[in-house]
Amino acid sequence: MRFFLLFGFLTLLLSNCAKQKNNLNIQSNGQLTLIDSSSQSKNLLYYSVIQNDCNYPIHFLGQNSDTIRLQKKHISIFGQKVRGINDHMIADSNNMTFFVDTFLNLSYTVDYQHYLDDGKTRIIDSTIDYKAFPIIIRNISDSVLYISDCWNMDNVIRQVKTKNGIWRDIEKGGGNWHAMRCEPIFLEPNYILIAKLTLYKGDTKVECRLKYKNWKTYTFSNTFYDHLPQKQFADPL
């Protein structure tokens, strides 16, 4: 009897372990392997020209490595300890690489929630995973780099290339994120930062890039393709 109980327990344990492993999304481009804790998804995020604050949450910040695991929720920056922080430099194209890797298919988990009348109790109504690409920033210098002032990279804005060949902002920087508790983000030498870019739902395929602003300096990512709803825009995309 004990044998069968032990056998049943081990079978259940191994089954749960296999299930947890299968829920991981492992992606590799031959040089970098990302283990995403969010399940792979084909859901696309609805785009609105009214509510279009940028949001590129950071899911990893640490030493450069061939294999990196991304946690399901964005990382906490609070209390980040950085050597040489007083001698930091502003990040730009001369000291960092800024790349959207469309070969690696990730997901971004969003909790839709509301608060009770007490203003403190949070109720999660639903959780949805959306298709995403990684934004990869590497410090290629010998100095500490100042990257942003919040965990959601609110100084990164998505742009689209119109039919006239003009790059147009389709997001607003900052938004209401500054009302939240944020702290500066720094990247040490040979460190890598990985954020997530959620893909939009729409009927028009558009060429995009990210515009990274650090003080008065602008750095642009590689181009990639996304979709947007044409009806949201007065001019043709």
Buried (B, 14 or more C-beta within 10 A) or exposed (E): EEEEEEEEEEEEEEEEEEEEEEEBBEBEEEEBBBBBBBEBBEBBBEBEBEEBBBBBBBBBBEEEEEEBBBEBEBBEBEEEEBEEEEEBBBBBEEBBBBBBBBEBBBBBBBEEEEEEEEEEEEEEEEEEBBBBBBBBBBBEBEBBBBBBBBBBBBBBBBBBBBEEEEBBEBBEBEBEBEEEEBBBBBBBBEBBBBBBBBBBBBEBEBBBBBBBBBEEEEBEBEBBEBBBBEEBBEEEB
